[in-house]
Amino acid sequence: MIRLDFKNLGVNGLYGYSQGGKVVVSAKDSVNTQVNTLVHEITHELLHHPSDLTEQQKEIEAEGTAYVVCKHFGLSTKSFTYLAMYKADSKEIMAHLEAIARASKEVIEFLIFIF
């Protein structure tokens, strides 16, 4: 089970975070941004607690999944900008495609099931 909280996060540029069993999403952002952030943080919960991956690798998997899931449901993303911050080129993204696909499938199937 993953607990979800919406809070006013005081740190500028912090949209949310994952703590292993808990996800916090900024309450003051748009619904689109909240959904993007929620999928990103849920991916950390699904794939990265615990994990031996580097921070860059974790962020590529989480944001890659957020991109796939949000595009599936017709939402806009800022994934290209976010991935650029982690120097994620096509080679790096392709190296994590299996994890991105697996997490994307799990999140999409869950969302379709509950709605």
Backbone as numpy.savetxt, mean C-alpha at the origin, in Angstrom:
# Nx Ny Nz CAx CAy CAz Cx Cy Cz
-6.18 -10.80 11.91 -7.02 -9.64 11.91 -6.13 -8.39 11.91
-6.56 -7.40 11.15 -5.85 -6.12 11.10 -6.79 -5.03 11.60
-6.38 -4.32 12.63 -7.18 -3.23 13.17 -6.91 -1.97 12.36
-7.94 -1.20 12.07 -7.83 0.02 11.28 -8.27 1.21 12.11
-7.43 2.25 12.13 -7.77 3.50 12.80 -7.55 4.65 11.84
-8.42 5.66 11.91 -8.24 6.91 11.19 -7.90 7.96 12.23
-6.76 8.66 12.03 -6.31 9.66 12.98 -5.83 10.90 12.23
-5.84 12.02 12.94 -5.20 13.22 12.42 -3.72 13.10 12.68
-2.98 12.78 11.63 -1.54 12.59 11.75 -0.85 13.94 11.64
-0.09 14.29 12.64 0.54 15.61 12.70 1.76 15.78 11.82
2.31 14.69 11.32 3.53 14.76 10.53 3.16 15.08 9.08
3.72 16.16 8.56 3.44 16.57 7.19 3.93 15.50 6.21
3.07 15.08 5.29 3.44 14.08 4.30 3.23 12.65 4.75
2.80 12.43 5.99 2.53 11.07 6.47 1.06 10.77 6.24
0.80 9.83 5.35 -0.57 9.47 5.02 -1.08 8.29 5.85
-0.15 7.51 6.40 -0.54 6.36 7.19 0.67 5.53 7.54
0.44 4.50 8.33 1.51 3.58 8.69 0.94 2.25 9.14
1.82 1.25 9.17 1.48 -0.11 9.55 2.34 -0.50 10.74
1.73 -1.19 11.71 2.47 -1.57 12.91 2.39 -3.05 13.23
2.07 -3.87 12.28 1.95 -5.30 12.58 0.68 -5.58 13.35
-0.42 -5.75 12.65 -1.72 -5.97 13.27 -2.56 -4.71 13.35
-1.98 -3.58 13.00 -2.70 -2.31 13.06 -2.26 -1.41 11.91
-3.24 -0.79 11.27 -2.99 0.20 10.23 -3.65 1.50 10.65
-2.91 2.59 10.50 -3.45 3.92 10.79 -3.40 4.71 9.49
-4.52 5.38 9.17 -4.65 6.19 7.96 -5.05 7.59 8.37
-4.47 8.58 7.70 -4.78 9.97 7.98 -6.26 10.26 7.75
-6.90 10.87 8.73 -8.32 11.19 8.64 -8.59 12.45 7.84
-7.55 13.25 7.59 -7.78 14.55 6.95 -7.58 14.54 5.44
-7.18 13.41 4.86 -6.95 13.34 3.42 -8.22 12.97 2.68
-8.19 13.12 1.35 -9.34 12.76 0.52 -9.59 11.26 0.62
-10.81 10.86 0.27 -11.15 9.44 0.30 -10.25 8.67 -0.66
-9.97 9.23 -1.83 -9.08 8.57 -2.79 -7.71 8.32 -2.17
-7.15 9.32 -1.51 -5.84 9.18 -0.87 -5.91 8.18 0.28
-6.99 8.20 1.02 -7.15 7.25 2.12 -7.19 5.81 1.61
-7.89 5.57 0.50 -7.96 4.22 -0.06 -6.58 3.78 -0.54
-5.88 4.66 -1.27 -4.53 4.35 -1.72 -3.64 3.99 -0.53
-3.69 4.80 0.50 -2.87 4.58 1.69 -3.27 3.28 2.38
-4.55 3.04 2.50 -5.02 1.82 3.16 -4.51 0.57 2.44
-4.61 0.56 1.12 -4.12 -0.60 0.37 -2.61 -0.75 0.54
-1.89 0.35 0.48 -0.43 0.33 0.67 -0.08 -0.27 2.03
-0.74 0.21 3.08 -0.42 -0.26 4.43 -0.90 -1.69 4.68
-2.03 -2.06 4.10 -2.49 -3.45 4.23 -1.49 -4.39 3.57
-0.90 -3.94 2.46 0.11 -4.77 1.81 1.30 -4.99 2.73
1.71 -3.96 3.45 2.78 -4.16 4.45 2.35 -5.23 5.45
1.10 -5.18 5.88 0.60 -6.16 6.84 0.63 -7.57 6.25
0.23 -7.71 5.00 0.16 -9.02 4.36 1.53 -9.60 4.07
2.49 -8.75 3.69 3.77 -9.25 3.18 4.98 -8.98 4.08
4.90 -8.03 5.00 6.14 -7.53 5.59 6.25 -7.60 7.10
5.41 -8.34 7.78 5.52 -8.46 9.23 5.64 -9.92 9.61
6.78 -10.49 9.74 8.13 -9.92 9.59 8.62 -10.08 8.15
9.75 -9.45 7.85 10.34 -9.55 6.51 11.82 -9.22 6.56
12.58 -9.87 5.73 14.00 -9.59 5.60 14.30 -8.64 4.45
13.26 -8.14 3.79 13.46 -7.24 2.67 13.99 -5.88 3.14
14.62 -5.16 2.25 15.05 -3.80 2.55 13.83 -2.88 2.54
14.00 -1.69 3.07 12.90 -0.72 3.05 12.47 -0.44 1.61
13.44 -0.28 0.70 13.12 -0.02 -0.70 12.26 -1.16 -1.27
12.64 -2.38 -1.02 11.89 -3.52 -1.54 10.47 -3.58 -0.98
10.33 -3.32 0.30 9.00 -3.31 0.92 8.13 -2.22 0.30
8.69 -1.04 0.11 7.91 0.06 -0.44 7.53 -0.19 -1.89
8.40 -0.83 -2.66 8.07 -1.19 -4.04 6.89 -2.15 -4.05
6.91 -3.15 -3.20 5.81 -4.11 -3.16 4.51 -3.47 -2.69
4.59 -2.64 -1.65 3.37 -2.01 -1.12 2.78 -1.02 -2.11
3.61 -0.19 -2.70 3.08 0.82 -3.62 2.68 0.20 -4.96
3.42 -0.82 -5.38 3.02 -1.54 -6.60 1.65 -2.16 -6.44
1.40 -2.74 -5.29 0.09 -3.32 -5.00 -0.99 -2.24 -4.94
-0.69 -1.14 -4.28 -1.66 -0.04 -4.21 -2.02 0.44 -5.61
-1.03 0.54 -6.48 -1.28 0.97 -7.85 -2.22 0.00 -8.57
-1.93 -1.30 -8.51 -2.74 -2.29 -9.21 -4.17 -2.29 -8.68
-4.32 -2.33 -7.36 -5.66 -2.39 -6.76 -6.45 -1.12 -7.06
-5.84 0.02 -6.88 -6.56 1.27 -7.11 -6.94 1.44 -8.57
-6.06 1.09 -9.48 -6.39 1.16 -10.91 -7.50 0.18 -11.25
-7.50 -1.00 -10.63 -8.57 -1.98 -10.85 -9.94 -1.38 -10.54
-10.01 -0.57 -9.49 -11.28 0.03 -9.08 -11.47 1.45 -9.63
-10.60 1.88 -10.55 -10.78 3.16 -11.23 -10.34 4.38 -10.43
-9.48 4.20 -9.45 -9.00 5.32 -8.64 -7.68 5.85 -9.19
-7.44 7.13 -9.00 -6.16 7.71 -9.41 -5.12 7.44 -8.32
-3.86 7.43 -8.72 -2.77 7.19 -7.77 -1.64 8.18 -8.03
-0.75 8.25 -7.07 0.50 9.00 -7.22 1.67 8.03 -7.10
1.43 6.80 -7.52 2.41 5.74 -7.35 3.72 6.01 -8.07
3.67 6.62 -9.25 4.91 6.86 -9.99 5.82 7.80 -9.21
5.26 8.82 -8.63 6.05 9.75 -7.82 6.60 9.05 -6.58
5.76 8.28 -5.93 6.18 7.58 -4.71 7.29 6.58 -5.02
7.12 5.81 -6.08 8.13 4.82 -6.45 9.43 5.48 -6.86
9.35 6.65 -7.47 10.56 7.38 -7.87 11.38 7.77 -6.64
10.71 8.07 -5.52 11.42 8.40 -4.29 12.29 7.23 -3.82
11.88 6.02 -4.15 12.62 4.83 -3.75 13.48 4.28 -4.89
13.69 5.12 -5.90 14.54 4.76 -7.05 14.13 3.41 -7.65
12.82 3.22 -7.78 12.27 1.97 -8.31 12.17 2.06 -9.83
13.11 1.44 -10.50 13.03 1.38 -11.95 12.28 0.10 -12.35
12.10 -0.09 -13.66 11.31 -1.24 -14.12 11.94 -2.56 -13.68
13.26 -2.63 -13.63 13.93 -3.86 -13.21 13.60 -4.19 -11.75
13.64 -3.17 -10.89 13.30 -3.38 -9.47 11.84 -3.80 -9.31
10.95 -3.14 -10.05 9.53 -3.47 -9.95 9.28 -4.90 -10.43
9.88 -5.27 -11.56 9.70 -6.62 -12.10 10.23 -7.68 -11.14
11.26 -7.37 -10.39 11.81 -8.32 -9.42 10.81 -8.63 -8.30
9.84 -7.76 -8.12 8.86 -7.93 -7.04 7.45 -8.17 -7.58
7.35 -8.44 -8.87 6.05 -8.59 -9.51 5.23 -9.74 -8.94
5.86 -10.83 -8.58 5.12 -11.97 -8.02 4.44 -11.58 -6.71
5.16 -10.92 -5.83 4.57 -10.48 -4.55 3.48 -9.45 -4.77
3.71 -8.51 -5.70 2.71 -7.49 -6.02 1.44 -8.15 -6.56
1.59 -9.10 -7.47 0.43 -9.79 -8.03 -0.34 -10.57 -6.97
0.39 -11.27 -6.11 -0.24 -12.08 -5.05 -1.03 -11.18 -4.08
-0.41 -10.10 -3.63 -1.08 -9.20 -2.70 -2.25 -8.49 -3.37
-2.07 -8.08 -4.63 -3.15 -7.40 -5.36 -4.37 -8.31 -5.47
-4.13 -9.56 -5.83 -5.23 -10.53 -5.96 -5.95 -10.70 -4.63
-5.20 -10.83 -3.55 -5.81 -11.03 -2.24 -6.67 -9.82 -1.83
-6.16 -8.62 -2.03 -6.90 -7.42 -1.64 -8.13 -7.24 -2.53
-7.98 -7.40 -3.84 -9.12 -7.24 -4.75 -10.20 -8.26 -4.44
-9.83 -9.52 -4.26 -10.82 -10.55 -3.94 -11.53 -10.27 -2.64
-10.82 -9.78 -1.64 -11.44 -9.43 -0.36 -12.45 -8.29 -0.54
-12.04 -7.25 -1.26 -12.92 -6.10 -1.46 -14.16 -6.48 -2.26
-14.01 -7.30 -3.26 -15.17 -7.75 -4.03 -16.10 -8.58 -3.16
-15.52 -9.39 -2.28 -16.32 -10.24 -1.40 -17.15 -9.41 -0.43
-16.55 -8.36 0.17 -17.28 -7.59 1.20 -18.26 -6.58 0.58
-18.08 -6.26 -0.67 -19.01 -5.31 -1.31 -19.87 -6.06 -2.27
